[in-house]
């Protein structure tokens, strides 16, 4: 019995020892966790202390950055493209001879303004005049013959067929008379439209044939420009009624061009669609061949906010500006839209009244103190030389 009791006590002590030894690793793990946690808390407290000390040191030691700010206000913004074009005359006509003949007189000079119907060149008309006189004489003779036969037919002294033959002859002579009158009139070559005589090809004494060019005339009371619009912009200007045209040769004179038509097919593999604009030219200063730029407005933003593109800082995908917030720099992420010249349209991130740092912004950090040496409402004041 004693041996059994002793054996049981020995087994109990063994289990106790094994339990104690089994708990030792867990105790070590717990102690290590407590140690690591306490060290982490101390490191975090130290980091916070250092950051606060750094901020305090910056406030105490770093001088404010001198900056220039722009107070934002809404304004009208036009998203437009500027395309090259060349001025062309409204009408360019080669006046050609309709009858053959020798040039006997030139009645206009190059550069002269002409009215519709004004005579430019006279051809020798003697042959045409003789033909007309001969036809008139034959007509008078046939007319008298018709009248005689008309009297005779009443007395049945001649046949009806004879009278019909003479009547047909009269109608033929009337047609010949009209043709001869037209030919005679065409020996005086005149301007078909009101225009400016650009070039006179006919020379006195030369012989011209039917269809030979005599003069080049231009209609310049209105001129036109034809500009090739890229395929990507056609939809934006499809309903356009007018556009600004800048004539560089006339000190960048700006005139309004009225839309005439927009081609429905591109003219070349470059996928450019021709847009034709008519321009009034009452003083005649705009001349064919002058270089022009056509400004086409694609979209208008009535209440837009814009900032100078150089004021926007880009870091990877992030775009932001700095704003003066109670004398400190505040970082503001922004979403940009169209770019018009040096202006970037701000779609979100800013509002009217914000003071954006436009000079000195590259030297800033969040909450850095600012010394505003100038604030403007118009960035052009800063851009002036």
NUBALO-909072 format. One record per residue (C-alpha): residue number from 1; z, y, x. Coordinates in pm, 1 decimal, always signed. Layout:
REM residues N
num NUM, w Z, v Y, u X
...
***
This chain:
REM residues 385
num 1, w +0.0, v +0.0, u +0.0
num 2, w +90.7, v +233.8, u +281.8
num 3, w -240.3, v +163.6, u +453.1
num 4, w -431.8, v +240.2, u +137.1
num 5, w -235.2, v +564.0, u +91.4
num 6, w -300.6, v +657.3, u +452.7
num 7, w -670.9, v +589.3, u +416.7
num 8, w -691.7, v +809.9, u +107.4
num 9, w -516.6, v +1096.7, u +285.9
num 10, w -751.9, v +1062.2, u +581.7
num 11, w -1057.3, v +1075.4, u +355.7
num 12, w -922.4, v +1385.7, u +179.3
num 13, w -863.9, v +1563.3, u +507.1
num 14, w -1217.9, v +1471.7, u +621.7
num 15, w -1373.6, v +1617.2, u +309.0
num 16, w -1173.1, v +1937.7, u +355.0
num 17, w -1286.4, v +1972.8, u +712.8
num 18, w -1648.9, v +1914.0, u +615.5
num 19, w -1624.2, v +2181.1, u +340.8
num 20, w -1474.5, v +2433.3, u +585.0
num 21, w -1744.4, v +2363.2, u +842.5
num 22, w -2014.6, v +2388.1, u +570.1
num 23, w -1890.8, v +2730.9, u +460.3
num 24, w -1894.8, v +2878.4, u +809.1
num 25, w -2280.0, v +2949.2, u +813.4
num 26, w -2264.0, v +3118.0, u +475.2
num 27, w -1975.1, v +3333.0, u +589.4
num 28, w -2177.4, v +3431.7, u +896.9
num 29, w -2480.8, v +3514.8, u +681.2
num 30, w -2268.2, v +3728.4, u +450.0
num 31, w -2111.4, v +3908.1, u +744.2
num 32, w -2454.9, v +3967.3, u +896.1
num 33, w -2586.7, v +4103.4, u +563.5
num 34, w -2294.3, v +4338.9, u +532.9
num 35, w -2352.9, v +4454.9, u +889.5
num 36, w -2725.9, v +4509.9, u +838.6
num 37, w -2664.6, v +4692.2, u +508.8
num 38, w -2409.8, v +4920.6, u +666.1
num 39, w -2647.1, v +4994.5, u +955.4
num 40, w -2933.2, v +5069.2, u +709.2
num 41, w -2714.0, v +5309.9, u +514.6
num 42, w -2607.0, v +5479.6, u +835.3
num 43, w -2972.6, v +5509.9, u +949.9
num 44, w -3074.8, v +5653.9, u +614.2
num 45, w -2789.2, v +5902.7, u +623.5
num 46, w -2886.9, v +5995.3, u +978.3
num 47, w -3252.5, v +6041.1, u +877.3
num 48, w -3154.8, v +6262.5, u +585.7
num 49, w -2926.1, v +6460.6, u +813.8
num 50, w -3205.9, v +6503.4, u +1068.7
num 51, w -3458.0, v +6612.5, u +804.5
num 52, w -3215.0, v +6867.2, u +666.2
num 53, w -3143.3, v +6984.3, u +1016.6
num 54, w -3518.2, v +7010.8, u +1083.9
num 55, w -3574.8, v +7214.5, u +769.1
num 56, w -3282.4, v +7435.2, u +850.2
num 57, w -3415.9, v +7480.7, u +1203.2
num 58, w -3762.8, v +7567.4, u +1068.2
num 59, w -3614.4, v +7819.9, u +829.6
num 60, w -3414.2, v +7964.7, u +1110.8
num 61, w -3659.3, v +7942.3, u +1402.0
num 62, w -4024.1, v +7920.1, u +1270.1
num 63, w -4160.8, v +8266.0, u +1187.9
num 64, w -4363.0, v +8310.9, u +866.0
num 65, w -4739.3, v +8254.7, u +898.4
num 66, w -4949.2, v +8563.9, u +836.1
num 67, w -5199.9, v +8490.6, u +561.5
num 68, w -5447.3, v +8655.3, u +323.6
num 69, w -5444.3, v +8542.0, u -37.0
num 70, w -5688.5, v +8556.8, u -326.1
num 71, w -5557.2, v +8602.0, u -680.3
num 72, w -5770.3, v +8383.2, u -903.2
num 73, w -5929.9, v +8511.9, u -1220.9
num 74, w -6183.7, v +8355.3, u -1454.1
num 75, w -6543.8, v +8473.0, u -1442.7
num 76, w -6895.8, v +8368.1, u -1539.7
num 77, w -7046.8, v +8116.5, u -1299.2
num 78, w -7411.6, v +8014.1, u -1301.6
num 79, w -7515.1, v +7683.7, u -1150.9
num 80, w -7870.4, v +7755.8, u -1041.0
num 81, w -8136.9, v +7647.9, u -798.2
num 82, w -8374.7, v +7869.2, u -602.2
num 83, w -8727.9, v +7739.3, u -552.1
num 84, w -9022.9, v +7885.1, u -356.2
num 85, w -9335.9, v +8002.0, u -537.9
num 86, w -9645.8, v +8216.4, u -488.9
num 87, w -9772.9, v +8495.8, u -711.8
num 88, w -10107.2, v +8432.5, u -883.2
num 89, w -10320.1, v +8657.7, u -1104.7
num 90, w -10294.3, v +8606.2, u -1479.3
num 91, w -10672.3, v +8558.3, u -1485.0
num 92, w -10918.6, v +8519.1, u -1198.3
num 93, w -11280.5, v +8535.4, u -1306.4
num 94, w -11607.0, v +8505.2, u -1117.5
num 95, w -11857.1, v +8720.7, u -1304.9
num 96, w -12198.3, v +8551.0, u -1286.0
num 97, w -12549.8, v +8662.1, u -1366.8
num 98, w -12682.1, v +8530.7, u -1698.5
num 99, w -13042.1, v +8632.4, u -1620.5
num 100, w -13239.9, v +8651.2, u -1297.6
num 101, w -13340.4, v +8979.9, u -1140.8
num 102, w -13315.2, v +9224.2, u -854.8
num 103, w -12996.8, v +9432.9, u -817.5
num 104, w -13094.6, v +9796.5, u -864.7
num 105, w -12755.6, v +9960.9, u -914.6
num 106, w -12386.4, v +9892.4, u -847.0
num 107, w -12163.6, v +10097.3, u -1077.9
num 108, w -11812.2, v +9987.2, u -968.2
num 109, w -11619.7, v +9972.7, u -644.7
num 110, w -11369.8, v +9721.1, u -512.6
num 111, w -11010.0, v +9789.9, u -618.5
num 112, w -11120.8, v +9985.4, u -924.6
num 113, w -10950.5, v +9924.7, u -1258.0
num 114, w -11204.3, v +9830.0, u -1521.4
num 115, w -11200.0, v +9819.6, u -1899.0
num 116, w -11344.9, v +9535.0, u -2096.6
num 117, w -11722.7, v +9587.3, u -2129.1
num 118, w -11748.5, v +9832.9, u -1838.5
num 119, w -12077.6, v +9781.2, u -1646.1
num 120, w -12049.4, v +9650.5, u -1290.5
num 121, w -12408.6, v +9585.5, u -1184.7
num 122, w -12754.0, v +9667.8, u -1319.7
num 123, w -13055.7, v +9443.2, u -1264.4
num 124, w -13422.9, v +9542.5, u -1275.9
num 125, w -13498.6, v +9528.4, u -1651.5
num 126, w -13870.3, v +9612.6, u -1653.7
num 127, w -13992.0, v +9257.5, u -1717.0
num 128, w -13737.7, v +9208.7, u -1995.4
num 129, w -13825.3, v +9544.7, u -2151.5
num 130, w -14199.9, v +9463.1, u -2144.4
num 131, w -14139.3, v +9127.9, u -2311.3
num 132, w -13933.0, v +9291.2, u -2581.9
num 133, w -14204.3, v +9553.6, u -2646.5
num 134, w -14470.7, v +9282.0, u -2666.0
num 135, w -14266.3, v +9083.4, u -2918.1
num 136, w -14204.4, v +9396.9, u -3125.5
num 137, w -14579.1, v +9471.7, u -3130.3
num 138, w -14660.7, v +9116.2, u -3238.7
num 139, w -14394.1, v +9137.0, u -3503.5
num 140, w -14535.5, v +9460.0, u -3648.0
num 141, w -14882.7, v +9306.2, u -3656.1
num 142, w -14757.6, v +8990.4, u -3828.7
num 143, w -14560.9, v +9201.3, u -4075.1
num 144, w -14872.7, v +9395.6, u -4180.4
num 145, w -15070.6, v +9070.1, u -4201.9
num 146, w -14803.0, v +8923.3, u -4426.1
num 147, w -14809.1, v +9226.4, u -4654.3
num 148, w -15191.4, v +9207.9, u -4687.4
num 149, w -15188.1, v +8837.7, u -4766.1
num 150, w -14907.9, v +8891.2, u -5015.2
num 151, w -15134.5, v +9136.4, u -5202.7
num 152, w -15432.1, v +8901.8, u -5183.2
num 153, w -15239.5, v +8606.8, u -5319.3
num 154, w -15171.5, v +8799.9, u -5637.6
num 155, w -15546.6, v +8827.4, u -5691.1
num 156, w -15587.8, v +8468.3, u -5577.3
num 157, w -15808.1, v +8581.2, u -5289.2
num 158, w -15611.3, v +8370.3, u -5037.6
num 159, w -15408.8, v +8048.5, u -5039.2
num 160, w -15031.9, v +8013.2, u -5052.3
num 161, w -15034.3, v +7805.0, u -4732.6
num 162, w -15177.6, v +8098.7, u -4542.3
num 163, w -14890.4, v +8319.5, u -4655.9
num 164, w -14632.8, v +8050.4, u -4562.2
num 165, w -14785.7, v +8023.1, u -4214.1
num 166, w -14755.6, v +8396.9, u -4158.8
num 167, w -14395.8, v +8394.3, u -4289.3
num 168, w -14303.4, v +8120.0, u -4036.7
num 169, w -14464.4, v +8327.2, u -3762.6
num 170, w -14252.4, v +8626.9, u -3862.8
num 171, w -13929.5, v +8424.2, u -3841.4
num 172, w -14027.8, v +8291.8, u -3498.9
num 173, w -14098.3, v +8646.0, u -3378.1
num 174, w -13762.5, v +8761.0, u -3515.0
num 175, w -13589.1, v +8486.6, u -3310.3
num 176, w -13788.2, v +8582.7, u -3000.6
num 177, w -13691.0, v +8946.0, u -3057.7
num 178, w -13319.1, v +8858.4, u -3065.1
num 179, w -13353.9, v +8651.0, u -2746.8
num 180, w -13542.2, v +8932.1, u -2571.0
num 181, w -13279.3, v +9187.4, u -2675.3
num 182, w -13001.7, v +8960.8, u -2539.2
num 183, w -13187.9, v +8908.1, u -2211.6
num 184, w -13244.6, v +9281.5, u -2176.2
num 185, w -12876.0, v +9351.2, u -2241.9
num 186, w -12774.5, v +9094.7, u -1982.0
num 187, w -12945.5, v +9291.5, u -1709.6
num 188, w -12636.6, v +9514.0, u -1735.1
num 189, w -12357.1, v +9286.9, u -1607.6
num 190, w -12020.0, v +9400.0, u -1742.9
num 191, w -11651.2, v +9303.0, u -1714.0
num 192, w -11551.3, v +9040.9, u -1973.6
num 193, w -11182.8, v +9154.3, u -1967.9
num 194, w -10978.2, v +9455.3, u -1863.0
num 195, w -10916.4, v +9392.0, u -1496.6
num 196, w -10923.6, v +9502.7, u -1134.4
num 197, w -11242.3, v +9452.6, u -934.4
num 198, w -11130.9, v +9251.3, u -633.1
num 199, w -11467.4, v +9173.0, u -472.3
num 200, w -11829.9, v +9269.2, u -536.5
num 201, w -12066.9, v +9003.6, u -410.1
num 202, w -12392.5, v +9159.4, u -531.6
num 203, w -12575.6, v +9387.7, u -291.4
num 204, w -12829.7, v +9645.3, u -392.7
num 205, w -13182.1, v +9511.0, u -342.7
num 206, w -13078.5, v +9145.1, u -345.3
num 207, w -13226.9, v +8904.3, u -596.7
num 208, w -12978.7, v +8705.3, u -806.8
num 209, w -13054.6, v +8394.5, u -1008.9
num 210, w -12897.3, v +8263.1, u -1324.7
num 211, w -12540.6, v +8151.3, u -1247.1
num 212, w -12512.3, v +8338.9, u -915.5
num 213, w -12169.3, v +8509.2, u -869.6
num 214, w -12185.5, v +8887.0, u -882.0
num 215, w -11818.8, v +8994.5, u -867.9
num 216, w -11463.3, v +8863.5, u -862.7
num 217, w -11223.2, v +9029.2, u -1106.1
num 218, w -10848.7, v +8984.5, u -1149.9
num 219, w -10623.8, v +9053.9, u -1444.6
num 220, w -10308.5, v +9205.8, u -1291.8
num 221, w -10132.4, v +9372.5, u -1586.0
num 222, w -9947.4, v +9043.4, u -1588.4
num 223, w -9917.0, v +8795.2, u -1305.4
num 224, w -9777.2, v +8445.6, u -1294.3
num 225, w -9591.8, v +8211.9, u -1063.8
num 226, w -9605.0, v +7835.2, u -1073.2
num 227, w -9306.2, v +7654.7, u -925.6
num 228, w -9255.8, v +7281.9, u -869.7
num 229, w -8929.8, v +7164.3, u -1030.4
num 230, w -8773.4, v +6845.9, u -884.5
num 231, w -8745.4, v +6550.7, u -1118.9
num 232, w -8363.0, v +6559.5, u -1098.2
num 233, w -8352.3, v +6916.0, u -1240.0
num 234, w -8617.3, v +6894.8, u -1512.9
num 235, w -8373.0, v +6797.5, u -1789.6
num 236, w -8145.8, v +7092.7, u -1707.7
num 237, w -8423.9, v +7352.4, u -1745.9
num 238, w -8625.3, v +7183.2, u -2020.8
num 239, w -8525.2, v +7441.9, u -2283.6
num 240, w -8535.8, v +7737.2, u -2044.3
num 241, w -8702.6, v +8051.4, u -2187.7
num 242, w -8698.3, v +8281.9, u -1885.3
num 243, w -8594.8, v +8295.9, u -1522.2
num 244, w -8533.8, v +8552.8, u -1248.9
num 245, w -8814.8, v +8590.0, u -995.6
num 246, w -8740.7, v +8758.6, u -662.1
num 247, w -9038.6, v +8917.8, u -482.0
num 248, w -8943.2, v +8925.8, u -115.0
num 249, w -9229.4, v +9154.1, u -4.0
num 250, w -9105.4, v +9427.4, u -241.9
num 251, w -8752.9, v +9453.1, u -97.1
num 252, w -8638.9, v +9150.0, u -297.0
num 253, w -8740.0, v +9309.9, u -622.8
num 254, w -8600.8, v +9107.3, u -914.5
num 255, w -8807.8, v +9064.3, u -1231.3
num 256, w -8786.8, v +8844.8, u -1539.6
num 257, w -9042.9, v +8567.8, u -1576.9
num 258, w -9116.2, v +8432.7, u -1923.6
num 259, w -9179.5, v +8059.8, u -1952.6
num 260, w -9541.4, v +7973.3, u -2037.0
num 261, w -9524.4, v +7596.5, u -2009.1
num 262, w -9356.4, v +7306.4, u -1831.7
num 263, w -9588.0, v +7026.6, u -1725.1
num 264, w -9517.8, v +6688.1, u -1878.7
num 265, w -9642.3, v +6500.2, u -1573.2
num 266, w -9570.0, v +6550.8, u -1201.5
num 267, w -9850.9, v +6690.9, u -992.5
num 268, w -9793.6, v +6472.5, u -686.9
num 269, w -9597.1, v +6183.1, u -540.4
num 270, w -9321.3, v +6433.9, u -463.0
num 271, w -9230.3, v +6416.4, u -834.8
num 272, w -9251.2, v +6792.5, u -889.2
num 273, w -9316.6, v +6923.0, u -1239.8
num 274, w -9503.6, v +7254.5, u -1260.7
num 275, w -9324.1, v +7536.1, u -1441.2
num 276, w -9543.1, v +7842.2, u -1507.5
num 277, w -9383.3, v +8183.1, u -1562.7
num 278, w -9556.1, v +8504.2, u -1672.8
num 279, w -9438.6, v +8832.4, u -1517.1
num 280, w -9515.8, v +9184.1, u -1646.6
num 281, w -9681.0, v +9399.7, u -1380.1
num 282, w -9749.4, v +9741.1, u -1538.5
num 283, w -9744.7, v +9934.1, u -1208.9
num 284, w -9962.4, v +9678.8, u -1027.1
num 285, w -9726.4, v +9648.7, u -729.7
num 286, w -9691.7, v +9271.3, u -755.4
num 287, w -10000.9, v +9128.2, u -590.6
num 288, w -10145.0, v +8776.5, u -584.1
num 289, w -10044.8, v +8579.9, u -277.5
num 290, w -9700.6, v +8738.7, u -242.4
num 291, w -9415.7, v +8498.3, u -171.0
num 292, w -9152.5, v +8468.8, u -442.5
num 293, w -8835.9, v +8274.9, u -518.6
num 294, w -8763.6, v +8151.1, u -869.3
num 295, w -8398.0, v +8119.8, u -971.5
num 296, w -8351.4, v +7858.4, u -1243.6
num 297, w -8014.0, v +7849.5, u -1420.3
num 298, w -7915.1, v +7488.7, u -1485.8
num 299, w -7575.0, v +7549.7, u -1645.5
num 300, w -7339.9, v +7839.6, u -1720.1
num 301, w -6958.0, v +7826.7, u -1700.0
num 302, w -6818.2, v +8124.0, u -1893.5
num 303, w -6452.0, v +8095.8, u -1781.2
num 304, w -6476.5, v +7942.5, u -1436.9
num 305, w -6227.1, v +7950.2, u -1151.8
num 306, w -6372.8, v +7946.1, u -802.3
num 307, w -6238.1, v +7948.5, u -447.2
num 308, w -6420.1, v +7993.2, u -117.5
num 309, w -6532.8, v +7655.1, u +5.5
num 310, w -6375.7, v +7719.3, u +345.8
num 311, w -6032.7, v +7758.2, u +177.7
num 312, w -6040.0, v +7391.8, u +69.4
num 313, w -5889.4, v +7142.4, u +316.7
num 314, w -6026.4, v +6788.6, u +312.6
num 315, w -5831.5, v +6489.0, u +439.5
num 316, w -6021.7, v +6169.4, u +367.5
num 317, w -6067.0, v +6155.8, u -9.8
num 318, w -5804.5, v +6423.3, u -69.7
num 319, w -5897.1, v +6789.1, u -125.4
num 320, w -5631.7, v +7056.6, u -151.8
num 321, w -5551.8, v +7423.3, u -103.4
num 322, w -5234.9, v +7613.6, u -27.5
num 323, w -5089.5, v +7851.6, u -284.0
num 324, w -4834.4, v +8128.2, u -228.7
num 325, w -4532.5, v +8016.7, u -431.8
num 326, w -4248.6, v +8268.2, u -401.6
num 327, w -4325.8, v +8334.2, u -37.4
num 328, w -4371.3, v +7968.1, u +57.8
num 329, w -4678.8, v +7750.2, u +100.4
num 330, w -4733.0, v +7502.4, u -180.1
num 331, w -4989.2, v +7226.7, u -138.2
num 332, w -5214.9, v +7190.0, u -445.3
num 333, w -5460.9, v +6899.8, u -482.2
num 334, w -5781.7, v +7022.5, u -649.9
num 335, w -6084.4, v +6867.8, u -817.9
num 336, w -6408.0, v +7048.3, u -736.2
num 337, w -6727.7, v +7079.3, u -937.8
num 338, w -7053.1, v +7251.1, u -847.0
num 339, w -7104.1, v +7454.5, u -532.0
num 340, w -7272.7, v +7793.8, u -584.0
num 341, w -7331.1, v +7967.4, u -253.7
num 342, w -6990.5, v +7990.7, u -85.7
num 343, w -6806.1, v +7942.7, u -416.5
num 344, w -6661.5, v +7605.0, u -513.7
num 345, w -6597.2, v +7555.5, u -883.8
num 346, w -6239.1, v +7431.7, u -940.1
num 347, w -6226.3, v +7187.8, u -1232.1
num 348, w -5851.7, v +7117.1, u -1210.1
num 349, w -5547.2, v +7188.7, u -995.9
num 350, w -5539.0, v +7568.4, u -1021.9
num 351, w -5504.1, v +7830.8, u -1291.6
num 352, w -5574.3, v +8201.1, u -1333.6
num 353, w -5317.2, v +8411.8, u -1147.5
num 354, w -5257.0, v +8161.3, u -867.5
num 355, w -5262.0, v +8317.1, u -521.9
num 356, w -5467.2, v +8089.0, u -299.3
num 357, w -5437.7, v +8123.3, u +77.4
num 358, w -5789.2, v +8193.7, u +208.7
num 359, w -5706.4, v +8301.9, u +566.5
num 360, w -5444.4, v +8121.1, u +776.4
num 361, w -5435.1, v +7811.3, u +557.6
num 362, w -5519.0, v +7578.7, u +846.9
num 363, w -5181.8, v +7658.7, u +1007.9
num 364, w -4966.8, v +7573.5, u +706.9
num 365, w -4740.1, v +7290.3, u +597.9
num 366, w -4560.3, v +7235.1, u +269.4
num 367, w -4283.9, v +7492.0, u +204.3
num 368, w -4370.8, v +7690.0, u +516.6
num 369, w -4275.3, v +8056.7, u +482.2
num 370, w -4560.0, v +8305.1, u +438.1
num 371, w -4616.6, v +8666.3, u +529.9
num 372, w -4894.2, v +8795.6, u +302.6
num 373, w -5067.2, v +9075.5, u +492.5
num 374, w -5327.5, v +9126.2, u +219.4
num 375, w -5393.7, v +9005.5, u -132.4
num 376, w -5731.0, v +9056.5, u -296.3
num 377, w -5887.9, v +8989.6, u -635.0
num 378, w -6242.0, v +8980.6, u -493.7
num 379, w -6320.9, v +8760.0, u -195.3
num 380, w -6621.1, v +8979.9, u -110.7
num 381, w -6378.5, v +9242.6, u +16.9
num 382, w -6282.1, v +8999.4, u +292.7
num 383, w -6638.0, v +8884.5, u +362.2
num 384, w -6766.8, v +9239.0, u +419.0
num 385, w -6846.5, v +9301.5, u +787.2
***
